Amino acid sequence: MRKLLSLLCFVLAVIPAFAQKNYTTNKAVVHFVAADDQDIDAVNNQVTSRLQANEDLSFIMLIKDFKFDMETMQNHFNTEYMESDKFPRAFFNGKITNIKLVDFTKDGKYPVTVSGNMQVHGVNKTMQTNGFIEVKGGLPKATAQFVVTLKDFGIGGLLIKMVADKINVEVTASFQ
């Protein structure tokens, strides 16, 4: 009887850990605009992301999926700056450090802090930013804005001095 009671207590304690909710999307949006040149503006709306209620957050995207208004600019972006044949993907793997403030069962907008590792152009960099998770109808939507310095990721060259070194990035992920 004691063993059965112990087993029941163990199962009841472990089930919530396995019941952690995972949310995913393959339609997250990453939009960037150069801080010094509003003409440098691109959107990637095919970003895959996963959010776990245990605090893990990840993003992966193909560099070639960024779309510019001007085809020439998109060409330069992929060949001269991002070298997207050599470095086809960008990643972010991190944690929401204050996930306990988010109630996934209650509609609301919750401020969050995200920290982790971002890899762009083959270079890894620790990043931290603030954002929001908005829960509506039981589904979260994550948003954040931050600045990326291109030289921190080895993106440069002669033309970058004439264009921009700081990029304003906006991320939006509506999870299912």
Order of alpha helices (4+ residues) and beta strands (2+ residues): alpha-beta-beta-beta-beta-alpha-beta-beta-beta-beta-beta
